[in-house]
Amino acid sequence: MGAENSSKQILRIHRSKKQAKESYDRISKFYDLFAGIFEKK
């Protein structure tokens, strides 16, 4: 993260808890897949 990123503004996302959960549930499958490849137990 360089200096160019420090001037960008982070915008709030307005969504319901249900929408957030649905979004998380959708991407969590892929996260688990990729995390499993790189994590060592």
Secondary structure, 3 states (H helix, E strand, C coil): CCHHHHCCCCCCCCCCHHHHHHHHHHHHHHHHHHHHHHCCC
